[in-house]
Structure formats: structure tokens, C-alpha cells
């Protein structure tokens, strides 16, 4: 597996699993029926943000992440990131590899910290992964997410000083 900066040519490999994950409505605060063009503009971020892909040896996109400033102006020294792994590639360490890569990228870019604004508390695999990579829960939004199966669940704000 290789992790590299995404190009526009990677979008056809990202879109199918991004659409599936968002449509499931279990982990992302995006509209479940987001259209392709809107999703593309939200995922393939302009500078200073960056989008990366994890690709298999045959070129198949296994996962992707985006790195952006969490806020503008005086808050731009704190990074934000989002991650998606193709369901067919789950359990292969793709999320962990992307997490490490993006943390290193954020450090190299001069960010002082990384903050996740909305980790769905019922997404225990993600919460466990981020904790294992050094994130801590610094806030909780009670019933901040409407899960399609579990009803209203908490959103977590997770943070790591870089």
C-alpha cells in the first residue's frame, strides 16, 4: 500500500465508498443524499488543505483522508482531518496508516494540534483508533448526531497536541 497526495484522477476511486459511507448515515455529519459534485468539492480540498489516498499495489483506492485548518485566521494553527476507508478494505490497518500519515503531514505543515469536531460516539472503532494514536476526548455534544439505527447519540470532540 502507498499513501500519497490525491489527484483529480483519484476521485472515481474515492466516490463509490465515500457515497456508501455517507449514505449509511452512521459516521458522517454530511447529508446522506449528497451529490457527487458537492461531495467532490467537500473532499478534494483546496490549499492550504490537502487530500491523500491510500492505494493498493494495483492502484485501487483503499481509503482517503483530508487535512485542513480547523478554523480560519487566529485558529488556523490547529488542524482538522477526516478519514474514510473503503468498507471492502476494513480491518487491514488502512485507517491507522492514514491517521499516522496525516498526523505527520500536519506536523510537517507546522500545525500545533489536531482537532476532530464530530466523532460519532457509537463509532467505537474510530474512537478506539484515535485514542490509540494519542487523541483524547475534550468535549461531548449530547445527542449531537441522529444515527439511523441508534437514534440520537453523542458527538465527541477529540484533540491531540502535535
Secondary structure as UniProt FT lines:
FT   STRAND          2..5
FT   HELIX           8..10
FT   HELIX           11..24
FT   TURN            32..33
FT   HELIX           36..43
FT   TURN            47..48
FT   STRAND          50..55
FT   TURN            57..58
FT   STRAND          61..69
FT   HELIX           73..75
FT   TURN            76..77
FT   STRAND          78..85
FT   HELIX           87..89
FT   TURN            90..91
FT   HELIX           94..108
FT   TURN            109..110
FT   STRAND          113..120
FT   TURN            121..122
FT   HELIX           124..132
FT   TURN            133..134
FT   STRAND          136..147
FT   TURN            148..150
FT   STRAND          151..161
//
